[in-house]
Amino acid sequence: MPDRLSALDASFLYLEDATTPMHVGGVAVFERPRDGFDYEQLLCLVGQRLAFLPRYRQRVLNVPGHLARPVWVDDVDFDLNYHVRRSALPGPGTDDQLYELVARLMARPMDHERPLWETYFVEGLAGDRVALVTKTHQSVVDGTGTVELGQLILDTMPQACEPYEDTWTPRRLPSPAQLVLDAVSEAVRRPGELVENVRDVVSDLSATAGEVTDAVGGVAAAVHRVLQPAPSGPLNRHVSGGRVFDVVRTRLEDYRKIRAEHGVTVNDIVLAAITGALREWLLSRGEGVSEATTVRALVPLAVLEPDTVEFSPAGLVNNEVEPYLVDLPVGEPSPVLRLQHVSHTLRAHADSGRSVAARAMLKVGGFAPATMHALAARAAGSFSGRIFNLLVINSPGPQVPLYAGQARMTEMFPVIPLARNQALAIGVTSYHGGVYFGLNGDRKALSDVDVLAGMIEDSLEELKGASW
């Protein structure tokens, strides 16, 4: 039987256009070791690990007449050098130059005639550093059979890449006649799918509030019964083809101190810091902010089905990521009350018995947040963009150093895709004592993303100094 894309995976391909590419990314920065870490070593490392990621050597093949959803087939012309690319920054190799490069790379859709992933080895960073910029399409990563490449190439100890023999042999492509025959056979067994599958364009998978409720099983209502349109504002704009990217670096110890002072979670603090920053950002733009003003965030959270807590080194087993709607109280001037409001809103998830504790997430091998961010972005795709203002994805990471080959990773910033009419997406992860934010914005609507990034730092400082 053909390896056919699921309805959800196919939707990511149908909905994608030039202004809303549907790939999740990451920016990892490494210290170059004494004996070096170069492009050839990265090629060796990725080539070795591809044996665990068969999907990364497959591409999408459409069925003639769109009689069925596309199928995954081996790429008979697979070229590792096409997917692992080399780039360099001009002197002086600043972080801002890196972020500009990331913005441009993330704005480009990927070639659907090839496997849907890319990795860039970026040299020229000041301080003898290198960066890896990854892009993986949302249709690729499911968290069990396929994890994000950024998770699989990182180890807890330095690893020299030994020469290896690539024994992979692609299977022959199915003929157009075979694709049609398979589609017709499936249609005979499930005739209702044929009408749906001939639609080669999906305009909006969740066009109504009722469809949204069905798509996520009503879990959003467990936090807030707010399926009416989100408040209007500058975060909901027609997305252009350009992107801007900036980052925030904070220390995990600061969050732990605030947690001890106020009895909240690290995730509560992250959202409260974003809330305070959005408040100041809106005021700086002259937007009207009253005590009742809110910004609605879509916050995908990891959940486990009861009695099925299970992790494997290569993936995440028996778990899901469910989207929650959280109204961030940007109109509240008190940082403590903002924090308590956010904490109260998310407590229903924590009390459900299905939330995944950070310590459990850390049992997953490699850098699991890379995969969790991809899964969360998939979950967010079930929602209509009309009911939220921005996407915020936070996933905890390991607190020990990780290595790509023999190069130590010093920091990691997620890059979350923008949905239609969404000008901002924020990814957050923790790693080795740091908490790192990646802000991906539309170039026209959010040209001042660096201002917002600075305000997140200020908002966290405000929370550190706040007390009852």
N, C-alpha and C positions, 0 to 999 in steps of 0.2 A: 504494500500500500504506500502511496506517496506520503512524504513528510509535509503535510499541509499546514500552513500558518493558521493559528487560531484566529477567531473573529477579532479578538482584541489586537493581536499582532498585526493583522491585515489593516485594521483601522488606522494604526500609526502611519502606515504607508499611504493610505488613501487621503488622510487628512493633511499630510505634509505638503507644504508648498515652499516657494523660494523665500518667503519671509518668516516662516515658522518651521525650520528644520527640527526634527524630533530626535535629537541625540543628546545623551547625557555625557558630561565631560568631567575632567579633573585636571588639576595642575599640581604636580608634585615636584618639589625642589630638593636637590641632592647635593651633598658635599662630594666633590670629586676626590677619591682616595689617592694615596701617594702613588700607587702604580697605575692610576688613571682609570677612567670609565668612559669608553668611547662608543661610537655608533655601532661598530662591529660587535662589541660585547653585548649591546642591547639586542641586536639582531639574533645573536646566539641564544640569549636568555628567552626572548619571545618565541623563537623557533622551537626551543625545548618544550615550553609550556603549552604550545598549541595542541599537543597530543591530548591534553585534558579539555580542550575546547573545540570539539569538532564543528560547532556552529560557526566558528571564526574562519573556516575555510569553505563556507557555503554561501551561496547567493540566492536571491529571490528570482523565481521564474514564473511569469504570468501564464495563465491558462488561456488558450485561444478563445475569443468571444466572451471572456470573463464568466465562463460557465461555472467556475468554482474559485475559491480563494487561491492565491498563489501557493507554490510549493517551494520548499528548501531543496536545493540541489548542490552537489559538489561543484566548486569552481574549477573547471578543468584547466584554466589558465591562471591559477592562483600564483601570485607574485608577492612574496613577503616584503620585498623592498618597496613595493607600492604602498603597502599599509604601514610600514615603519619608515618614517621619513626623517630627513635631517634638515635642521634649520639653525640659523645663528642670528644673534642680535648684533646690531652695529654698536661700536663703542659709544658710551662707557658700559653698556649692558646693564641698565638699571631695571629695577622691578617694574617701574611704570612702562618701560618698553616691552617687558614680558607681558604685562596685562593687555597692552594694545595688540600684541600679536595674538594672544588668546582670544580677544574679542573678534578679530578678523577670521581666525580659524573656525570659531564656533558659529559664525554667521553663514558659513558655506555648507549647503546641503551635500550629502555624500552621494556617490555614484551608485545607483541601484543595480547596475550591471555587475557589481563586485560585492564581496563580503562587506557588511555594513559596519566597519570599524576602521579607525586610523589612530596611529600614535606618532607623535612628533618628538624627536630628540633635539632639544634646544640648547645650543652652546652659546658661549659669549657672555654669560651672566657674571657680573662683578663678584669678586671673592672666590674665584675658581669653583663656581657652582654650575650645575646643569639642571635642566628642567625636563620633565616628561609631560606632555599635554596629550590626553587621551580623549577620543570621541567614540561612543558606541551607541548605535541606534536603539531606540526603545523596544523595537520588535525583537531584538536579539537576546536580551538578558531576562531569564525567568527565575533566577535565584536557586534553582535546583540542578537542572541539566546544564545550564550555562550561567556562569558568574561573570562579573566584569573583569576584563584583563588586568586592570589595576590592582585587583585583589590577588590574582594568581601569581604575578611576577614578584611580589614582595615576600621576603622571608625574615625571620627573627635573627638570623645569623648571616654574616657575609658568605656569599656563595660564588666560587669561581665557576664560570661556564665552561664545562669540558666539551670538546668536540663530540658531535653526535651524528648519527645517520638518520636522515629523514626517510622513513619507509612508507609515508602516506601515499596512497594511490587513489586518485579521484574515481568515483563511479561515473559511468557514461551518462550523459544527459538523456532524459526521456524525450522521445520524439513528440512533436505536436499531436500526432494521432493518439499516442499513449496518454498524453495529458487529457485529451478530450474523452477518451474511453474511460479513464479513471473518474473524471468528473461526472459523466453520465451514469456510471455504476453507482456512485455515491448518491446521485440525484434519485435513482430508482429506490434506494434504501431510505433516503430522507428527502422526499419531493419538495417539502416546504423550503429547503435551502436554495433550490434552484432560482426562485424568483429573487431572493435576497442577493445571491452571488452575482447576478448579471449587473448589479449596480457597481460600476467601476469608480464612482465618486461618492463619498460619504460627506454630506454637508455638515452634519452636527450630530454626533452619536447621542448626545444628551440634551436635546433641544427644549425639553420641558422639565418642570420641577418633578413631575411624576416619573419621567424617565431617569432623572438623576437619583431619585429615591431607589428605584429598581436597581440601578447600576451599582450602588454601594450598599445595598441591603438595608438601607435606612439607618446606618450607623451614625451618620452625621446628626440625626435627630437626637441621638443619645447625649450629645453635647449641647446642641442648640437646635431648636426647631425653627430654623431660619432659612427656608428654601426660597424666600422672595429674593429679587435681585439685590446684589450687593450695593452698598452706598457708592454713588458716583464720585469721581475724583481724578487726579492726575495719573494714578496708577493704571487706569483703564483707558488705554489709547490704542488706536490702530497701529499694529506693530509694523515697523519698517524692516528693510533687509539688513540694517546695520546693528551692531551690538557695542556696548561698553562693558567693561569688567573691572572690578576693583575688589579689594580684600580687606579684612579686618583680622588682626592678630590679638588675641587675648590669652590670659593665663587661667588654667583650670583652677588653680588655688583660689583665685578671686571668687569664682562661682561657689566653691566649697565653703568659703567664709560666709557668703550671703545665704547659702542654704542652711548653715548652722544657725544664723541669726534669725531667719524668718520661717524655718520649717517648710521649705518648698523644694522642688526638684531643680536640677540643672536645666532641664528643658523649659521649666517655668521661667527661669532667669533669662535664658536666651530669648524667649518670646517677649518678656518684659523689656529687655534692653532694646529689642527691635521696635517695640511699641513706643518707648520714649524717643527713639531716634526719628521715627515717622512723625511724631508730634512736632518736633523741632523742625523737621524738613518741610512739613506742610506750612508751618508758620513762616519759615524763611521764604516760601514761595508766595506768601500773601493769601493763602487759602483760608477760608473761614473755618475756625475750629471752636466748637462750643463744648460744654461739659458732656454732651450726649454724642459727640462725634466718635465714630468707630471706623476702623479699617478691618475688613474681613479677610482673614488669612485661611488658606487651605493648608492644613498641617497633617500630612500622612504620618501615621504612627504604626509601628510594628506590633503585631498581635500574634498570639499562639492559640490554637484550639485547645480546649481543656485536655489535660493529661497527654499532650503530644509534644512536650518540650524536647526537641531533638535538633542537634546540629551536626554537621559533617564538615571535614576540612575543606571540601570542595564546594560547599554550598549551604543553603538554609533549607531545612526540611520541615514540612508540615507547618509552615508559618505563612502569614499573609501581611500585607501592608494595607491598612484601611485609612481613607481620607476623613479627616475631621475638620469641621468648620469652626473657627474661633474668631469672635469679634474682639479685636484688640482695642482697648479703651484709650485711644489717642487723645481724647478730650479731657482725661483725668490729669490734673497738674501734679498730683502727688506720686512719686515713684513707688512708694510703699503700697499705696492703694492699687496702682496699676499691676504690681506684682501679685498682690493678693487676688485681684480679679482674674488674672490669667490662671493662677494656680487653682482657684475654685472651678473655673471652666473646665480644666483638664483633669480634675480629680475623678470625674466619672469614668474616664478611661483607666486611670490607675486603680480604681476600686472594682473594675469589671472582672479582675482575675485573669485577664487575657493579655495584659500589657507585658512587654518584654523588658526586663530589667537590664540596665547597662552591663552589669557584671555577666549576665547570660550572653549578651551579644558579643562580649569579648572572647567567648570560647570559640568563635568561628575563626578558621584559619585565615592568614593573610590580613589584608586591609579590607575587612568586610564592609565598611561604609561605602566603598565604591559600588558594591553590588546593591546595598540598601538604598542608596540614592537613586539608582536606576529603577528598582522596584517601586519606590515611592513615586517617581515621576510617572510610571505606568499607571499606578493607582489614581493619581491625580487626573490622568487622561479620561477617567470615567465621568468627570464633572463638566458641566457646562461652564465656560468662562464667565457667564453672566452673573454667577452667584458668588464669586469671590474676587478680591482685589489683587492679591499676590499669593504666591506659593512659597512656603517655608518648609524646608526639609532638614531635619537634624538627626544625625546618627552618630553614636559614640564610637570611638576607635581605640586601638590598643595604646597602653601607656608605657610601652617599651619601644626602643628603636627598631625600625624596619629597614631592610636593605634590598636594593635592586642590584643583583650581582654583588659587588663589593662596595657599592656607593650607599652611604647612609642617607635616608630621607630625613630632611629637617622640618618640612612643613607640607601640608596638603590642603588644597582649596577646591571644593566642589564647584561645578558649573552646571546649573540646572536650566533646562530649556524653558523658553517663554511659550506660553499658550497664546492663542489668538486674543488680541485685545488686552494682553497682560504685559505691562511695561517693565515688570521687575520679578525676578525669582531669586530666592536666597537659599543657598546650601550651607550647612554648618556641620562640622565634625570636630572631634577632639582627637589629639594624638600627642603622646609623649609629653604631657604637661601643658599643652596648649589647646586652645579652642579657636578654630579657624573658620571664618566666614568667607564665602565667595558670593559676590553680588553680580548677577548677570542682568543687564538692563538694555532696553531699546535705545539706540543711539540718538534718536530724535526726541523721544519723550523723557529720557532720563540722562541727559548729557551731564548732569551734576551728580552722578552716582558716587563720585569721590567725596562730595560733601556729605551725603547720606552715610557713607562708610565711616567718616570721622565722627558723625553724630552717634553711631552705635557705640564707639569707644567712650564718648562723653556720657552716654546714657548708662553704661555699665559703671562708670566711675560714680555717677549719681546714686546708683543702687548700693555701691560699696559704702558710701557715706551716710546712707539713710538708716534710720532706726525708728522704732515705735515712739 
